[in-house]
């Protein structure tokens, strides 16, 4: 799973039927201290009602996504599965 | 999924039977800020309508094949949809 922050939205009209009516959010990977990693991002379907600016947990693996969607043929790899309230890393060194 | 730009199309007559009828696109991967991010690749079109110049979303690996029906086909990248609107809260500093 990836710790990330919702940075923005992406809207498509013409797209695969499975994605119709499902919210897509653009998530940037963050380090445990909350700063943007600056290189990694992912477009994920929102399962939890997340909004821009929130810290979230992204499941970035297809079989996990299909379990959560309860559809063995879902053509989806990345899902926002949690909204993170708090991250606690007692030793800030060497966490990245 | 990630963002990409369709920079071209290609046609192949000789290809696996399971790929017959699939449109092939050349896609350049992009960063969240729509800057170039790596070398282009060839993807099938699961959105059915993408063409050169379109900003698109794409998926790789098994999920690319699952975008098609039948899904058990030898495809490793596919375009999911065409992006109408792309909004970042704070474009500076985003990946």
N, CA and C atoms of all chains as a GROMACS GRO file, in nm:
protein
  573
    1UNK      N    1   0.083  -0.119   0.000
    1UNK     CA    2   0.000   0.000   0.000
    1UNK      C    3   0.087   0.125   0.000
    2UNK      N    4   0.034   0.233  -0.052
    2UNK     CA    5   0.109   0.357  -0.068
    2UNK      C    6   0.043   0.466   0.015
    3UNK      N    7   0.125   0.536   0.091
    3UNK     CA    8   0.076   0.653   0.162
    3UNK      C    9   0.080   0.770   0.064
    4UNK      N   10  -0.031   0.843   0.052
    4UNK     CA   11  -0.034   0.949  -0.047
    4UNK      C   12  -0.122   1.066  -0.005
    5UNK      N   13  -0.114   1.172  -0.084
    5UNK     CA   14  -0.202   1.286  -0.062
    5UNK      C   15  -0.279   1.312  -0.190
    6UNK      N   16  -0.408   1.339  -0.175
    6UNK     CA   17  -0.490   1.367  -0.293
    6UNK      C   18  -0.454   1.506  -0.344
    7UNK      N   19  -0.406   1.512  -0.469
    7UNK     CA   20  -0.358   1.637  -0.526
    7UNK      C   21  -0.457   1.699  -0.624
    8UNK      N   22  -0.546   1.618  -0.676
    8UNK     CA   23  -0.636   1.674  -0.775
    8UNK      C   24  -0.733   1.571  -0.829
    9UNK      N   25  -0.809   1.616  -0.927
    9UNK     CA   26  -0.913   1.530  -0.985
    9UNK      C   27  -0.889   1.513  -1.134
   10UNK      N   28  -0.940   1.405  -1.186
   10UNK     CA   29  -0.934   1.378  -1.329
   10UNK      C   30  -1.072   1.331  -1.371
   11UNK      N   31  -1.127   1.396  -1.474
   11UNK     CA   32  -1.262   1.362  -1.520
   11UNK      C   33  -1.254   1.315  -1.665
   12UNK      N   34  -1.318   1.202  -1.691
   12UNK     CA   35  -1.326   1.149  -1.828
   12UNK      C   36  -1.472   1.120  -1.861
   13UNK      N   37  -1.511   1.155  -1.983
   13UNK     CA   38  -1.645   1.117  -2.031
   13UNK      C   39  -1.636   0.989  -2.112
   14UNK      N   40  -1.544   0.990  -2.208
   14UNK     CA   41  -1.523   0.870  -2.289
   14UNK      C   42  -1.424   0.782  -2.215
   15UNK      N   43  -1.471   0.668  -2.167
   15UNK     CA   44  -1.380   0.578  -2.098
   15UNK      C   45  -1.441   0.439  -2.092
   16UNK      N   46  -1.361   0.346  -2.045
   16UNK     CA   47  -1.407   0.208  -2.032
   16UNK      C   48  -1.533   0.204  -1.945
   17UNK      N   49  -1.632   0.123  -1.981
   17UNK     CA   50  -1.759   0.124  -1.908
   17UNK      C   51  -1.744   0.097  -1.758
   18UNK      N   52  -1.645   0.018  -1.720
   18UNK     CA   53  -1.631  -0.013  -1.578
   18UNK      C   54  -1.605   0.113  -1.495
   19UNK      N   55  -1.543   0.213  -1.555
   19UNK     CA   56  -1.502   0.332  -1.481
   19UNK      C   57  -1.612   0.438  -1.474
   20UNK      N   58  -1.721   0.416  -1.547
   20UNK     CA   59  -1.827   0.518  -1.549
   20UNK      C   60  -1.890   0.532  -1.412
   21UNK      N   61  -1.906   0.656  -1.369
   21UNK     CA   62  -1.968   0.680  -1.240
   21UNK      C   63  -1.878   0.660  -1.121
   22UNK      N   64  -1.751   0.629  -1.146
   22UNK     CA   65  -1.657   0.609  -1.035
   22UNK      C   66  -1.560   0.726  -1.031
   23UNK      N   67  -1.538   0.778  -0.913
   23UNK     CA   68  -1.454   0.898  -0.898
   23UNK      C   69  -1.306   0.860  -0.907
   24UNK      N   70  -1.233   0.933  -0.992
   24UNK     CA   71  -1.088   0.913  -1.005
   24UNK      C   72  -1.018   1.031  -0.939
   25UNK      N   73  -0.920   1.003  -0.857
   25UNK     CA   74  -0.842   1.109  -0.795
   25UNK      C   75  -0.694   1.089  -0.826
   26UNK      N   76  -0.624   1.201  -0.834
   26UNK     CA   77  -0.480   1.197  -0.858
   26UNK      C   78  -0.410   1.207  -0.723
   27UNK      N   79  -0.332   1.105  -0.692
   27UNK     CA   80  -0.269   1.095  -0.561
   27UNK      C   81  -0.117   1.099  -0.578
   28UNK      N   82  -0.053   1.189  -0.503
   28UNK     CA   83   0.093   1.193  -0.501
   28UNK      C   84   0.144   1.114  -0.381
   29UNK      N   85   0.249   1.036  -0.403
   29UNK     CA   86   0.306   0.960  -0.291
   29UNK      C   87   0.371   1.056  -0.193
   30UNK      N   88   0.354   1.031  -0.062
   30UNK     CA   89   0.419   1.113   0.040
   30UNK      C   90   0.507   1.025   0.127
   31UNK      N   91   0.606   1.090   0.186
   31UNK     CA   92   0.692   1.023   0.283
   31UNK      C   93   0.617   1.022   0.416
   32UNK      N   94   0.662   0.938   0.509
   32UNK     CA   95   0.591   0.930   0.637
   32UNK      C   96   0.581   1.064   0.710
   33UNK      N   97   0.672   1.157   0.683
   33UNK     CA   98   0.662   1.288   0.749
   33UNK      C   99   0.558   1.378   0.682
   34UNK      N  100   0.495   1.331   0.578
   34UNK     CA  101   0.388   1.406   0.515
   34UNK      C  102   0.432   1.487   0.394
   35UNK      N  103   0.562   1.492   0.366
   35UNK     CA  104   0.608   1.569   0.251
   35UNK      C  105   0.593   1.487   0.123
   36UNK      N  106   0.566   1.557   0.014
   36UNK     CA  107   0.550   1.487  -0.114
   36UNK      C  108   0.682   1.425  -0.155
   37UNK      N  109   0.675   1.302  -0.200
   37UNK     CA  110   0.792   1.232  -0.250
   37UNK      C  111   0.845   1.300  -0.377
   38UNK      N  112   0.756   1.364  -0.453
   38UNK     CA  113   0.798   1.448  -0.564
   38UNK      C  114   0.817   1.376  -0.696
   39UNK      N  115   0.810   1.246  -0.698
   39UNK     CA  116   0.826   1.176  -0.825
   39UNK      C  117   0.709   1.082  -0.855
   40UNK      N  118   0.655   1.017  -0.755
   40UNK     CA  119   0.555   0.914  -0.782
   40UNK      C  120   0.413   0.970  -0.769
   41UNK      N  121   0.327   0.933  -0.865
   41UNK     CA  122   0.185   0.965  -0.852
   41UNK      C  123   0.106   0.849  -0.910
   42UNK      N  124  -0.022   0.849  -0.880
   42UNK     CA  125  -0.108   0.743  -0.932
   42UNK      C  126  -0.250   0.797  -0.942
   43UNK      N  127  -0.322   0.750  -1.043
   43UNK     CA  128  -0.465   0.779  -1.052
   43UNK      C  129  -0.538   0.660  -0.993
   44UNK      N  130  -0.619   0.684  -0.891
   44UNK     CA  131  -0.685   0.575  -0.822
   44UNK      C  132  -0.834   0.602  -0.812
   45UNK      N  133  -0.912   0.495  -0.808
   45UNK     CA  134  -1.055   0.509  -0.784
   45UNK      C  135  -1.079   0.528  -0.635
   46UNK      N  136  -1.173   0.616  -0.604
   46UNK     CA  137  -1.199   0.652  -0.464
   46UNK      C  138  -1.309   0.563  -0.407
   47UNK      N  139  -1.276   0.485  -0.304
   47UNK     CA  140  -1.374   0.398  -0.239
   47UNK      C  141  -1.425   0.457  -0.108
   48UNK      N  142  -1.370   0.569  -0.064
   48UNK     CA  143  -1.396   0.614   0.073
   48UNK      C  144  -1.445   0.759   0.082
   49UNK      N  145  -1.468   0.825  -0.029
   49UNK     CA  146  -1.511   0.964  -0.024
   49UNK      C  147  -1.401   1.060   0.012
   50UNK      N  148  -1.281   1.035  -0.036
   50UNK     CA  149  -1.167   1.122  -0.007
   50UNK      C  150  -1.177   1.251  -0.088
   51UNK      N  151  -1.112   1.357  -0.037
   51UNK     CA  152  -1.113   1.485  -0.106
   51UNK      C  153  -0.972   1.538  -0.123
   52UNK      N  154  -0.961   1.644  -0.205
   52UNK     CA  155  -0.831   1.703  -0.232
   52UNK      C  156  -0.769   1.753  -0.101
   53UNK      N  157  -0.642   1.723  -0.081
   53UNK     CA  158  -0.570   1.766   0.038
   53UNK      C  159  -0.562   1.659   0.146
   54UNK      N  160  -0.643   1.555   0.136
   54UNK     CA  161  -0.643   1.454   0.241
   54UNK      C  162  -0.531   1.352   0.219
   55UNK      N  163  -0.481   1.300   0.331
   55UNK     CA  164  -0.382   1.193   0.326
   55UNK      C  165  -0.457   1.059   0.320
   56UNK      N  166  -0.417   0.975   0.228
   56UNK     CA  167  -0.492   0.852   0.203
   56UNK      C  168  -0.398   0.734   0.189
   57UNK      N  169  -0.458   0.617   0.192
   57UNK     CA  170  -0.387   0.493   0.168
   57UNK      C  171  -0.436   0.438   0.034
   58UNK      N  172  -0.340   0.412  -0.056
   58UNK     CA  173  -0.376   0.360  -0.188
   58UNK      C  174  -0.329   0.215  -0.198
   59UNK      N  175  -0.423   0.130  -0.233
   59UNK     CA  176  -0.392  -0.010  -0.264
   59UNK      C  177  -0.354  -0.013  -0.410
   60UNK      N  178  -0.232  -0.050  -0.441
   60UNK     CA  179  -0.182  -0.043  -0.579
   60UNK      C  180  -0.147  -0.182  -0.630
   61UNK      N  181  -0.245  -0.269  -0.628
   61UNK     CA  182  -0.221  -0.407  -0.674
   61UNK      C  183  -0.355  -0.462  -0.718
   62UNK      N  184  -0.355  -0.522  -0.836
   62UNK     CA  185  -0.481  -0.558  -0.901
   62UNK      C  186  -0.567  -0.658  -0.826
   63UNK      N  187  -0.506  -0.764  -0.774
   63UNK     CA  188  -0.589  -0.865  -0.707
   63UNK      C  189  -0.652  -0.810  -0.580
   64UNK      N  190  -0.579  -0.725  -0.510
   64UNK     CA  191  -0.637  -0.660  -0.391
   64UNK      C  192  -0.756  -0.573  -0.433
   65UNK      N  193  -0.738  -0.500  -0.542
   65UNK     CA  194  -0.846  -0.413  -0.590
   65UNK      C  195  -0.969  -0.495  -0.625
   66UNK      N  196  -0.947  -0.609  -0.690
   66UNK     CA  197  -1.062  -0.692  -0.730
   66UNK      C  198  -1.132  -0.752  -0.609
   67UNK      N  199  -1.058  -0.781  -0.503
   67UNK     CA  200  -1.123  -0.828  -0.380
   67UNK      C  201  -1.212  -0.720  -0.322
   68UNK      N  202  -1.159  -0.597  -0.317
   68UNK     CA  203  -1.235  -0.488  -0.255
   68UNK      C  204  -1.358  -0.454  -0.340
   69UNK      N  205  -1.342  -0.461  -0.472
   69UNK     CA  206  -1.454  -0.434  -0.561
   69UNK      C  207  -1.548  -0.553  -0.573
   70UNK      N  208  -1.507  -0.666  -0.516
   70UNK     CA  209  -1.587  -0.790  -0.521
   70UNK      C  210  -1.621  -0.827  -0.664
   71UNK      N  211  -1.522  -0.813  -0.753
   71UNK     CA  212  -1.544  -0.846  -0.894
   71UNK      C  213  -1.413  -0.903  -0.949
   72UNK      N  214  -1.408  -1.034  -0.973
   72UNK     CA  215  -1.282  -1.096  -1.018
   72UNK      C  216  -1.236  -1.049  -1.156
   73UNK      N  217  -1.323  -0.980  -1.229
   73UNK     CA  218  -1.282  -0.931  -1.361
   73UNK      C  219  -1.267  -0.779  -1.365
   74UNK      N  220  -1.268  -0.712  -1.252
   74UNK     CA  221  -1.257  -0.566  -1.253
   74UNK      C  222  -1.122  -0.524  -1.312
   75UNK      N  223  -1.122  -0.438  -1.415
   75UNK     CA  224  -0.997  -0.397  -1.477
   75UNK      C  225  -0.935  -0.278  -1.403
   76UNK      N  226  -0.909  -0.296  -1.278
   76UNK     CA  227  -0.866  -0.188  -1.190
   76UNK      C  228  -0.748  -0.235  -1.108
   77UNK      N  229  -0.649  -0.147  -1.095
   77UNK     CA  230  -0.533  -0.182  -1.015
   77UNK      C  231  -0.523  -0.099  -0.887
   78UNK      N  232  -0.564   0.029  -0.893
   78UNK     CA  233  -0.535   0.120  -0.783
   78UNK      C  234  -0.663   0.174  -0.721
   79UNK      N  235  -0.675   0.161  -0.589
   79UNK     CA  236  -0.792   0.209  -0.517
   79UNK      C  237  -0.748   0.288  -0.396
   80UNK      N  238  -0.821   0.398  -0.368
   80UNK     CA  239  -0.805   0.466  -0.240
   80UNK      C  240  -0.892   0.391  -0.142
   81UNK      N  241  -0.830   0.329  -0.041
   81UNK     CA  242  -0.905   0.240   0.049
   81UNK      C  243  -0.918   0.297   0.190
   82UNK      N  244  -0.847   0.404   0.223
   82UNK     CA  245  -0.855   0.458   0.358
   82UNK      C  246  -0.817   0.604   0.359
   83UNK      N  247  -0.876   0.677   0.453
   83UNK     CA  248  -0.835   0.815   0.480
   83UNK      C  249  -0.754   0.812   0.609
   84UNK      N  250  -0.632   0.861   0.601
   84UNK     CA  251  -0.539   0.849   0.713
   84UNK      C  252  -0.561   0.966   0.810
   85UNK      N  253  -0.582   0.932   0.937
   85UNK     CA  254  -0.600   1.036   1.039
   85UNK      C  255  -0.466   1.083   1.092
   86UNK      N  256  -0.373   0.991   1.106
   86UNK     CA  257  -0.250   1.024   1.176
   86UNK      C  258  -0.142   0.926   1.137
   87UNK      N  259  -0.019   0.978   1.120
   87UNK     CA  260   0.096   0.891   1.097
   87UNK      C  261   0.194   0.919   1.209
   88UNK      N  262   0.242   0.814   1.272
   88UNK     CA  263   0.334   0.832   1.384
   88UNK      C  264   0.461   0.753   1.356
   89UNK      N  265   0.569   0.825   1.329
   89UNK     CA  266   0.699   0.760   1.307
   89UNK      C  267   0.794   0.815   1.412
   90UNK      N  268   0.815   0.743   1.522
   90UNK     CA  269   0.893   0.797   1.634
   90UNK      C  270   1.035   0.834   1.596
   91UNK      N  271   1.099   0.754   1.509
   91UNK     CA  272   1.235   0.785   1.468
   91UNK      C  273   1.229   0.839   1.326
   92UNK      N  274   1.243   0.971   1.307
   92UNK     CA  275   1.222   1.028   1.175
   92UNK      C  276   1.328   0.987   1.074
   93UNK      N  277   1.441   0.942   1.121
   93UNK     CA  278   1.550   0.906   1.032
   93UNK      C  279   1.522   0.774   0.962
   94UNK      N  280   1.568   0.761   0.839
   94UNK     CA  281   1.567   0.635   0.766
   94UNK      C  282   1.429   0.579   0.742
   95UNK      N  283   1.330   0.663   0.727
   95UNK     CA  284   1.197   0.610   0.704
   95UNK      C  285   1.163   0.607   0.557
   96UNK      N  286   1.233   0.684   0.476
   96UNK     CA  287   1.198   0.690   0.334
   96UNK      C  288   1.250   0.566   0.263
   97UNK      N  289  -0.379   0.365  -1.248
   97UNK     CA  290  -0.374   0.433  -1.376
   97UNK      C  291  -0.275   0.547  -1.370
   98UNK      N  292  -0.231   0.587  -1.488
   98UNK     CA  293  -0.146   0.703  -1.500
   98UNK      C  294  -0.192   0.784  -1.621
   99UNK      N  295  -0.132   0.903  -1.636
   99UNK     CA  296  -0.169   0.989  -1.747
   99UNK      C  297  -0.076   0.968  -1.865
  100UNK      N  298  -0.127   0.992  -1.985
  100UNK     CA  299  -0.044   0.980  -2.104
  100UNK      C  300  -0.100   1.065  -2.216
  101UNK      N  301  -0.019   1.083  -2.319
  101UNK     CA  302  -0.061   1.156  -2.438
  101UNK      C  303  -0.050   1.061  -2.557
  102UNK      N  304  -0.158   1.050  -2.633
  102UNK     CA  305  -0.152   0.968  -2.755
  102UNK      C  306  -0.075   1.047  -2.859
  103UNK      N  307   0.039   0.995  -2.901
  103UNK     CA  308   0.121   1.068  -2.998
  103UNK      C  309   0.112   1.005  -3.137
  104UNK      N  310   0.041   0.893  -3.148
  104UNK     CA  311   0.026   0.833  -3.279
  104UNK      C  312  -0.051   0.704  -3.273
  105UNK      N  313  -0.070   0.647  -3.391
  105UNK     CA  314  -0.138   0.517  -3.399
  105UNK      C  315  -0.052   0.425  -3.483
  106UNK      N  316  -0.080   0.298  -3.475
  106UNK     CA  317  -0.010   0.209  -3.565
  106UNK      C  318  -0.101   0.095  -3.605
  107UNK      N  319  -0.066   0.036  -3.718
  107UNK     CA  320  -0.144  -0.074  -3.772
  107UNK      C  321  -0.050  -0.192  -3.793
  108UNK      N  322  -0.091  -0.309  -3.749
  108UNK     CA  323  -0.014  -0.431  -3.772
  108UNK      C  324  -0.108  -0.535  -3.830
  109UNK      N  325  -0.071  -0.590  -3.942
  109UNK     CA  326  -0.157  -0.693  -4.004
  109UNK      C  327  -0.128  -0.828  -3.942
  110UNK      N  328   0.000  -0.858  -3.926
  110UNK     CA  329   0.037  -0.987  -3.867
  110UNK      C  330   0.048  -0.969  -3.718
  111UNK      N  331  -0.041  -1.032  -3.644
  111UNK     CA  332  -0.039  -1.021  -3.498
  111UNK      C  333  -0.117  -1.138  -3.440
  112UNK      N  334  -0.109  -1.160  -3.309
  112UNK     CA  335  -0.182  -1.272  -3.251
  112UNK      C  336  -0.332  -1.260  -3.279
  113UNK      N  337  -0.396  -1.374  -3.301
  113UNK     CA  338  -0.540  -1.373  -3.330
  113UNK      C  339  -0.618  -1.297  -3.222
  114UNK      N  340  -0.574  -1.311  -3.097
  114UNK     CA  341  -0.648  -1.248  -2.988
  114UNK      C  342  -0.642  -1.096  -2.994
  115UNK      N  343  -0.549  -1.042  -3.073
  115UNK     CA  344  -0.537  -0.897  -3.086
  115UNK      C  345  -0.610  -0.843  -3.207
  116UNK      N  346  -0.673  -0.931  -3.284
  116UNK     CA  347  -0.742  -0.886  -3.405
  116UNK      C  348  -0.854  -0.789  -3.367
  117UNK      N  349  -0.862  -0.680  -3.442
  117UNK     CA  350  -0.969  -0.584  -3.418
  117UNK      C  351  -0.939  -0.480  -3.312
  118UNK      N  352  -0.826  -0.493  -3.245
  118UNK     CA  353  -0.793  -0.394  -3.141
  118UNK      C  354  -0.714  -0.280  -3.204
  119UNK      N  355  -0.753  -0.158  -3.169
  119UNK     CA  356  -0.680  -0.040  -3.218
  119UNK      C  357  -0.554  -0.021  -3.135
  120UNK      N  358  -0.446   0.011  -3.203
  120UNK     CA  359  -0.317   0.028  -3.134
  120UNK      C  360  -0.277   0.175  -3.135
  121UNK      N  361  -0.237   0.223  -3.020
  121UNK     CA  362  -0.199   0.363  -3.002
  121UNK      C  363  -0.057   0.370  -2.950
  122UNK      N  364   0.014   0.476  -2.988
  122UNK     CA  365   0.144   0.503  -2.929
  122UNK      C  366   0.123   0.611  -2.823
  123UNK      N  367   0.162   0.580  -2.701
  123UNK     CA  368   0.131   0.666  -2.586
  123UNK      C  369   0.260   0.706  -2.517
  124UNK      N  370   0.271   0.836  -2.491
  124UNK     CA  371   0.385   0.884  -2.411
  124UNK      C  372   0.338   0.905  -2.268
  125UNK      N  373   0.403   0.841  -2.171
  125UNK     CA  374   0.362   0.861  -2.032
  125UNK      C  375   0.392   1.003  -1.985
  126UNK      N  376   0.306   1.055  -1.896
  126UNK     CA  377   0.320   1.192  -1.847
  126UNK      C  378   0.324   1.193  -1.694
  127UNK      N  379   0.384   1.299  -1.641
  127UNK     CA  380   0.378   1.323  -1.497
  127UNK      C  381   0.240   1.382  -1.462
  128UNK      N  382   0.216   1.400  -1.333
  128UNK     CA  383   0.089   1.459  -1.290
  128UNK      C  384   0.071   1.600  -1.346
  129UNK      N  385   0.183   1.667  -1.376
  129UNK     CA  386   0.180   1.802  -1.434
  129UNK      C  387   0.180   1.802  -1.586
  130UNK      N  388   0.164   1.684  -1.644
  130UNK     CA  389   0.158   1.666  -1.789
  130UNK      C  390   0.292   1.692  -1.858
  131UNK      N  391   0.401   1.675  -1.788
  131UNK     CA  392   0.533   1.678  -1.851
  131UNK      C  393   0.568   1.536  -1.897
  132UNK      N  394   0.652   1.527  -2.000
  132UNK     CA  395   0.694   1.396  -2.050
  132UNK      C  396   0.759   1.316  -1.937
  133UNK      N  397   0.731   1.188  -1.934
  133UNK     CA  398   0.782   1.104  -1.825
  133UNK      C  399   0.819   0.966  -1.880
  134UNK      N  400   0.922   0.963  -1.962
  134UNK     CA  401   0.969   0.834  -2.010
  134UNK      C  402   0.939   0.812  -2.157
  135UNK      N  403   0.976   0.694  -2.202
  135UNK     CA  404   0.967   0.661  -2.344
  135UNK      C  405   0.826   0.613  -2.379
  136UNK      N  406   0.783   0.643  -2.504
  136UNK     CA  407   0.650   0.598  -2.546
  136UNK      C  408   0.640   0.445  -2.554
  137UNK      N  409   0.517   0.397  -2.544
  137UNK     CA  410   0.491   0.255  -2.558
  137UNK      C  411   0.366   0.238  -2.645
  138UNK      N  412   0.340   0.115  -2.683
  138UNK     CA  413   0.222   0.085  -2.764
  138UNK      C  414   0.115   0.026  -2.674
  139UNK      N  415  -0.006   0.078  -2.687
  139UNK     CA  416  -0.117   0.032  -2.603
  139UNK      C  417  -0.238   0.005  -2.691
  140UNK      N  418  -0.322  -0.087  -2.647
  140UNK     CA  419  -0.451  -0.103  -2.712
  140UNK      C  420  -0.546   0.004  -2.660
  141UNK      N  421  -0.658   0.023  -2.732
  141UNK     CA  422  -0.752   0.130  -2.694
  141UNK      C  423  -0.879   0.071  -2.634
  142UNK      N  424  -0.887   0.070  -2.501
  142UNK     CA  425  -1.008   0.018  -2.435
  142UNK      C  426  -1.113   0.126  -2.418
  143UNK      N  427  -1.080   0.251  -2.454
  143UNK     CA  428  -1.180   0.358  -2.448
  143UNK      C  429  -1.262   0.362  -2.577
  144UNK      N  430  -1.206   0.300  -2.682
  144UNK     CA  431  -1.271   0.288  -2.813
  144UNK      C  432  -1.265   0.414  -2.898
  145UNK      N  433  -1.229   0.529  -2.841
  145UNK     CA  434  -1.236   0.652  -2.920
  145UNK      C  435  -1.111   0.737  -2.915
  146UNK      N  436  -1.006   0.693  -2.851
  146UNK     CA  437  -0.888   0.778  -2.838
  146UNK      C  438  -0.816   0.791  -2.972
  147UNK      N  439  -0.755   0.908  -2.994
  147UNK     CA  440  -0.678   0.928  -3.116
  147UNK      C  441  -0.563   1.024  -3.086
  148UNK      N  442  -0.483   1.050  -3.188
  148UNK     CA  443  -0.362   1.131  -3.170
  148UNK      C  444  -0.394   1.264  -3.105
  149UNK      N  445  -0.313   1.302  -3.008
  149UNK     CA  446  -0.329   1.430  -2.941
  149UNK      C  447  -0.408   1.421  -2.812
  150UNK      N  448  -0.483   1.313  -2.791
  150UNK     CA  449  -0.568   1.305  -2.673
  150UNK      C  450  -0.485   1.284  -2.546
  151UNK      N  451  -0.528   1.352  -2.439
  151UNK     CA  452  -0.479   1.323  -2.304
  151UNK      C  453  -0.562   1.206  -2.252
  152UNK      N  454  -0.493   1.101  -2.208
  152UNK     CA  455  -0.566   0.978  -2.172
  152UNK      C  456  -0.516   0.925  -2.037
  153UNK      N  457  -0.595   0.831  -1.984
  153UNK     CA  458  -0.548   0.750  -1.872
  153UNK      C  459  -0.516   0.612  -1.926
  154UNK      N  460  -0.414   0.548  -1.867
  154UNK     CA  461  -0.378   0.415  -1.915
  154UNK      C  462  -0.343   0.325  -1.796
  155UNK      N  463  -0.350   0.197  -1.826
  155UNK     CA  464  -0.320   0.097  -1.724
  155UNK      C  465  -0.229  -0.008  -1.787
  156UNK      N  466  -0.148  -0.071  -1.704
  156UNK     CA  467  -0.054  -0.171  -1.754
  156UNK      C  468  -0.085  -0.307  -1.691
  157UNK      N  469  -0.010  -0.405  -1.735
  157UNK     CA  470  -0.011  -0.540  -1.677
  157UNK      C  471  -0.147  -0.609  -1.695
  158UNK      N  472  -0.184  -0.696  -1.601
  158UNK     CA  473  -0.304  -0.775  -1.620
  158UNK      C  474  -0.429  -0.688  -1.633
  159UNK      N  475  -0.428  -0.574  -1.564
  159UNK     CA  476  -0.544  -0.487  -1.571
  159UNK      C  477  -0.566  -0.435  -1.713
  160UNK      N  478  -0.457  -0.423  -1.791
  160UNK     CA  479  -0.472  -0.380  -1.930
  160UNK      C  480  -0.550  -0.484  -2.008
  161UNK      N  481  -0.518  -0.610  -1.987
  161UNK     CA  482  -0.592  -0.716  -2.056
  161UNK      C  483  -0.736  -0.722  -2.008
  162UNK      N  484  -0.756  -0.703  -1.878
  162UNK     CA  485  -0.892  -0.710  -1.823
  162UNK      C  486  -0.984  -0.601  -1.876
  163UNK      N  487  -0.927  -0.496  -1.934
  163UNK     CA  488  -1.010  -0.390  -1.992
  163UNK      C  489  -1.081  -0.437  -2.119
  164UNK      N  490  -1.039  -0.552  -2.170
  164UNK     CA  491  -1.096  -0.600  -2.296
  164UNK      C  492  -1.189  -0.719  -2.271
  165UNK      N  493  -1.276  -0.744  -2.370
  165UNK     CA  494  -1.365  -0.858  -2.362
  165UNK      C  495  -1.356  -0.932  -2.495
  166UNK      N  496  -1.307  -1.055  -2.504
  166UNK     CA  497  -1.257  -1.136  -2.393
  166UNK      C  498  -1.130  -1.077  -2.331
  167UNK      N  499  -1.105  -1.113  -2.208
  167UNK     CA  500  -0.997  -1.047  -2.134
  167UNK      C  501  -0.868  -1.127  -2.132
  168UNK      N  502  -0.873  -1.255  -2.164
  168UNK     CA  503  -0.750  -1.333  -2.155
  168UNK      C  504  -0.673  -1.321  -2.286
  169UNK      N  505  -0.611  -1.205  -2.305
  169UNK     CA  506  -0.542  -1.176  -2.430
  169UNK      C  507  -0.402  -1.123  -2.400
  170UNK      N  508  -0.310  -1.138  -2.497
  170UNK     CA  509  -0.172  -1.096  -2.473
  170UNK      C  510  -0.152  -0.947  -2.494
  171UNK      N  511  -0.200  -0.868  -2.398
  171UNK     CA  512  -0.190  -0.723  -2.406
  171UNK      C  513  -0.133  -0.674  -2.273
  172UNK      N  514  -0.037  -0.580  -2.278
  172UNK     CA  515   0.024  -0.536  -2.153
  172UNK      C  516   0.007  -0.388  -2.122
  173UNK      N  517  -0.046  -0.309  -2.216
  173UNK     CA  518  -0.079  -0.170  -2.186
  173UNK      C  519  -0.209  -0.136  -2.260
  174UNK      N  520  -0.297  -0.062  -2.193
  174UNK     CA  521  -0.422  -0.025  -2.258
  174UNK      C  522  -0.467   0.113  -2.210
  175UNK      N  523  -0.530   0.186  -2.305
  175UNK     CA  524  -0.587   0.317  -2.271
  175UNK      C  525  -0.725   0.296  -2.210
  176UNK      N  526  -0.748   0.358  -2.093
  176UNK     CA  527  -0.874   0.341  -2.020
  176UNK      C  528  -0.976   0.445  -2.063
  177UNK      N  529  -0.934   0.572  -2.072
  177UNK     CA  530  -1.030   0.677  -2.103
  177UNK      C  531  -0.961   0.803  -2.154
  178UNK      N  532  -1.042   0.894  -2.205
  178UNK     CA  533  -0.993   1.022  -2.252
  178UNK      C  534  -1.022   1.125  -2.144
  179UNK      N  535  -0.923   1.204  -2.107
  179UNK     CA  536  -0.938   1.299  -1.997
  179UNK      C  537  -1.001   1.429  -2.048
  180UNK      N  538  -1.113   1.468  -1.986
  180UNK     CA  539  -1.176   1.596  -2.019
  180UNK      C  540  -1.122   1.708  -1.933
  181UNK      N  541  -1.104   1.674  -1.806
  181UNK     CA  542  -1.068   1.778  -1.710
  181UNK      C  543  -0.963   1.721  -1.617
  182UNK      N  544  -0.861   1.801  -1.592
  182UNK     CA  545  -0.748   1.759  -1.509
  182UNK      C  546  -0.717   1.877  -1.421
  183UNK      N  547  -0.742   1.867  -1.291
  183UNK     CA  548  -0.726   1.981  -1.201
  183UNK      C  549  -0.638   1.943  -1.084
  184UNK      N  550  -0.534   2.022  -1.063
  184UNK     CA  551  -0.446   2.002  -0.948
  184UNK      C  552  -0.465   2.119  -0.853
  185UNK      N  553  -0.469   2.088  -0.724
  185UNK     CA  554  -0.486   2.194  -0.625
  185UNK      C  555  -0.366   2.288  -0.626
  186UNK      N  556  -0.248   2.229  -0.636
  186UNK     CA  557  -0.125   2.307  -0.625
  186UNK      C  558  -0.024   2.252  -0.724
  187UNK      N  559  -0.031   2.296  -0.850
  187UNK     CA  560   0.051   2.232  -0.954
  187UNK      C  561   0.201   2.236  -0.926
  188UNK      N  562   0.248   2.342  -0.859
  188UNK     CA  563   0.392   2.346  -0.831
  188UNK      C  564   0.425   2.239  -0.729
  189UNK      N  565   0.532   2.169  -0.755
  189UNK     CA  566   0.579   2.073  -0.658
  189UNK      C  567   0.509   1.939  -0.664
  190UNK      N  568   0.413   1.925  -0.756
  190UNK     CA  569   0.352   1.792  -0.768
  190UNK      C  570   0.435   1.708  -0.864
  191UNK      N  571   0.433   1.577  -0.840
  191UNK     CA  572   0.516   1.489  -0.923
  191UNK      C  573   0.474   1.486  -1.068
   0.00000   0.00000   0.00000
